[in-house]
Amino acid sequence: MLSGEVPYWLAFNKAPGIGPKRFYKLVEVFGDARTAWEADVKELAGVIGKKIATDLVSFRRNLSLEEEVEQVEKVGCKLLLATDHNYPPLLKKIIDPPPVLYYKGEFRPEDQMTVAVIGSRRATPSGLATAMELAADLAVQGITVVSGLARGIDSAAHRGALAVKGGRTIAVLGCGIDRIYPPENKELMEKITFNGVVCSEFPLGTRPFPGNFPARNRVISGLSLGVTVVEAAEDSGSLITVEFALEQGREVFAIPGPIDRQGSKGPHRLIKQGAKLVEEVNDILETLNLPFLSADELITGNEKTIEFSPVEQCIWDLLAAGETHVDILIRDSGRPVSEVSSALVLMELKGLISQVAAKTFHRKH
């Protein structure tokens, strides 16, 4: 059973009208969460005002601390309080960090080298491919990719990081961690818990209300050294994340796109305003002063190498000889056309290969 201060932090995290700023003020005045929780309405009113204090006292009469603890244990998630030594250091430095993080998976020391990759839910195929390739390239370099598990660019970024052997990714939810949103990402969410973290500051049971996502976006940027926008309209929610990133002193990156696409409007505006234009992963790493491993270093021993399927391994080996037409790859691999075609698409998405001419491929690393 969870004990000590934890149940009171959970209770305040669920209390209406008590956000991070008011919670930290209460703890500062009363010394700890338990004393604040047990204070009378007059004492509370002196800190948070009469109405909110009255609402809090009414709320706590109907809340069972034991049930809150039991619910956490039933769901099987873990908790981090802002005072815990292993609370993400970058997130702890923002103004009013989430008092409680509910999470599944495991935060690791290497997750301090993080880059967010975000963008439109209605992404184009090329945008999805770009996000996946960039995330894979970051993961190969040992960078943990942060995003929001939303449809479109977010999902592609998570998948790109997971395509790398040892690649890590963090998904930040705009709902309770016991909710799966969007529902089609159930399998992806499960994969992330084995190769990173799924986390939320929202109490269990919280639905994905639109008003939750700005708060979620501040956590995405708060967990990251820099935020990269792949595709976004001018009124995209991704630009809210950028605003938080700037307030938090984070770097902002943007990937340009065709000028006639709506999804290019956001990144192009950011570039005009001073965001770093990104053509390759090294543009990000140089700006953040992070180490960059060359292709030779990656091939000769970096443990975070790409995870190959048998078909991909066969194609990779065949491409060692240089540029090769797809018909030759099919012939020499002895594999069905459909298998080779699918593998080539996935290898392009992973950033392993590219087309140098029509149906002619070569290694990128």
Buried (B, 14 or more C-beta within 10 A) or exposed (E): EBEEBBBBBBBBBBBEEBBBEBBBBBBEBBEEBBBBBEBEBEBBBEBBEEEBBEBBBEBBEEBEBEEBBEBBEEBEBBBBBBEEEEBBEBBEEBEBBBBBBBBBBBBEEEBEBBBBBBBBBBBBEBBBBBBBBBBBBBBBBBBBBBBBBBBBBBBBBBBBBBBBBBBBBBBBBBBBBBBBBBEEBEEBBEBBBEBBBBBBBBBBEBEBEEEBBBBBBBBBBBBBBBBBBBBBBEEBBBBBBBBBBBEBEBBBBBBEBEEEBBBBBBBBBBBEEEBBEBEEBBBBBEBBEBEEBEEEEBEEEBEBBBBBEEBBEBBBEBBEEEEBEBEBBBEBBEBEEEBBBBBBEBBBBBBBBEEEEEEBBBBBB
